[in-house]
């Protein structure tokens, strides 16, 4: 089965104008769109409330519409083939109906190879931007403000590691080739079953609320360190 469950951590380090870093326990899933109808679990659902759930309205057009149609149109707009075999989405599911997911990765699969990647980035302003990446050279200019402590300048470079029972995504945010932020999410695969989901819920029952809380907590720490604050429109304040 291509759909998998991972338990690990998130790491984040800012290099400039002052060093600031943190890490926390986290988890993520890799959900095969082709396998959606074959996932039969008590604690995990598709498009309906549960302890854990994967909901179409959290991705793509954000209106519960077909995710394959969204991917096909996006790939076509970038002059890429859209005759893939499957899409595997690396993401955080809803927990008890609540979600905030900073980034999801859509792996476009053809003949068991990743032929394109969509990095679906969200910010706390309610905005989203999908970056289409070449797996051989996964990078892109920054096109949306993610943090009010950064402006819309520079570029992203990504690296993806997939090994047996292990997955890691690393993101570098650079301005004029100088590192501003490094962030990564990594995890070891655990069985994707109800018993492991129940244990995961006991470990991280407020995981998604924790993400939002930590964003605001780390923002306070950045204020204390006097990191420039640019606000929503990018003007320094």
C-alpha positions, 0 to 999 in steps of 0.5 A, a space after each residue: 500500500 502506498 498510503 503510509 503513516 510517519 511519526 517524527 519531528 519538525 525542525 526550523 532554523 533562522 539564520 538572519 538577522 539573528 539565529 533562532 531555532 526550534 523543533 517539535 514532535 510531529 507526524 504526517 501521512 502519505 495518502 494515495 488518491 488511488 487508494 482512497 476507497 480501499 482505506 478501511 479504518 475506524 479512526 481515519 475517514 475521507 471527507 467526514 469527521 473522525 479522530 483523523 481525516 483527510 478532507 478534499 476541502 483542505 487541498 487544491 481548490 479548497 472547495 471539496 472538488 476533485 483533487 485529480 482535476 486540480 492537479 491535471 489543470 495545474 500540470 497542464 498550465 506548466 506545460 507538463 504531462 498530466 497522464 500520471 498513474 497516481 498522486 501521493 499527498 504528504 500531509 497532516 490530516 485533520 484531528 477531530 475536525 481541526 486543521 492547519 497545515 503549513 505545507 503539503 507535497 503532492 508526488 505525481 507518480 508515473 511508472 513508479 517514478 515521481 515525475 513532478 511535485 506540487 508544494 502546496 503552501 499555506 499561511 496564517 492569513 488564509 492564503 495558499 500557493 501551489 508551486 510545481 517542482 521538477 523532482 530533478 531540480 526542486 526549486 522555485 522563486 518565493 511567490 507568497 508571503 508565509 511569515 510576517 517576519 519575511 518579505 516576498 523575495 528570494 527563492 526556495 530549494 527543496 530536497 526529498 529523501 525517501 528510504 525504506 520506512 523513512 521520509 524527509 523533506 528539507 526546505 531552504 529559503 534563500 535570498 541572493 543565495 544566502 540562507 535565511 531559513 532551513 526547515 525540515 520534516 522527517 519521520 519513521 514509518 509506523 503501521 497505518 492501522 487503528 491501534 497506531 492511530 489511537 496511540 498517536 492520538 494519545 501522544 499528540 491529541 492537540 497536534 494541529 492546535 499546537 502548530 498554530 500555538 507554536 507559530 504565535 509563540 515563536 513570533 513572540 520570541 522573534 519580537 523579543 529578539 527584535 527580528 524585523 516585522 514586515 506585516 501582511 503587506 511586507 512594509 517594515 514596522 
